[in-house]
């Protein structure tokens, strides 16, 4: 007879615990679920860009000439002589490198 009330308690608490276990999701999780279940956009197609070979060669040659002159200018800086075109040449090197990188990189 003692086992009957135990089974009765189990049968009564089981539906009640199932109701409490199904809580509402917080708004952040609901939003994240909606966003994660959206279809993925297809990757962008590569445009067929043509590389201007002559311009790239000219810029690469200019970049090489400017870069070859930097060690001598830095040597002057170590002797407390600041070349006036050092800053402009370094900026030009940076611009040429960025432009060449953007032209070559797909």
C-alpha positions in Angstrom: 0.0 0.0 0.0 2.9 2.4 0.5 4.0 2.1 -3.0 0.7 3.3 -4.5 1.0 6.9 -3.1 4.6 7.0 -4.3 3.5 6.2 -7.9 0.7 8.6 -7.5 3.1 11.4 -6.6 5.3 10.6 -9.5 2.4 10.6 -11.9 1.2 13.9 -10.5 4.6 15.7 -10.6 5.6 14.5 -14.1 3.1 16.6 -16.0 3.7 19.6 -13.8 7.5 19.4 -14.2 7.1 19.1 -18.0 5.1 22.4 -18.0 7.7 24.2 -16.0 10.6 22.9 -18.0 9.2 24.5 -21.2 10.0 28.1 -20.3 9.9 31.0 -22.8 13.2 31.7 -24.5 14.8 35.1 -23.7 14.5 37.7 -26.5 18.2 37.6 -27.3 18.2 33.9 -28.0 15.0 34.1 -30.1 16.6 36.9 -32.2 19.8 34.9 -32.6 17.9 31.8 -33.7 16.1 33.8 -36.4 19.3 35.3 -37.7 21.2 32.0 -37.7 18.5 30.3 -39.6 18.4 32.8 -42.5 19.8 31.6 -45.8 23.5 32.4 -46.5 24.2 34.9 -49.2 26.2 33.5 -52.2 29.8 34.8 -52.4 30.5 37.7 -54.6 31.6 36.9 -58.0 35.1 38.0 -59.0 35.0 40.7 -61.6 37.4 40.3 -64.5 39.8 43.1 -63.9 42.6 43.6 -66.3 46.0 44.5 -64.9 47.7 47.4 -66.7 51.1 45.7 -67.0 53.1 48.7 -68.2 51.8 50.9 -65.4 52.5 48.2 -62.8 56.1 47.8 -64.1 56.6 51.6 -64.0 55.3 51.9 -60.5 57.4 48.9 -59.4 60.5 50.5 -60.9 59.8 53.8 -59.1 59.1 51.9 -55.9 62.5 50.2 -56.2 64.4 53.4 -56.9 62.7 55.1 -53.9 63.4 52.1 -51.6 67.0 51.9 -52.7 67.6 55.5 -51.6 66.1 55.1 -48.1 69.1 53.4 -46.4 71.4 56.3 -47.4 68.9 58.8 -46.1 68.5 57.0 -42.8 72.3 57.0 -42.5 72.1 60.8 -42.8 69.5 60.9 -40.1 71.8 59.0 -37.7 74.3 61.7 -38.3 71.7 64.3 -37.3 71.2 65.5 -40.9 67.6 65.2 -41.9 67.1 65.0 -45.7 64.1 67.2 -46.7 62.7 64.7 -49.2 62.8 61.7 -46.8 59.2 62.2 -45.6 57.8 62.7 -49.2 59.7 59.6 -50.5 58.4 57.4 -47.6 54.9 58.6 -48.3 55.3 57.9 -52.0 56.6 54.4 -51.2 53.6 53.8 -49.1 51.1 55.0 -51.8 52.8 53.0 -54.5 52.9 49.9 -52.4 49.2 50.2 -51.6 48.3 50.8 -55.2 50.3 47.9 -56.5 48.8 45.6 -53.8 45.3 46.6 -54.8 46.1 46.0 -58.5 47.7 42.6 -57.9 45.4 41.2 -55.2 42.2 39.6 -56.6 
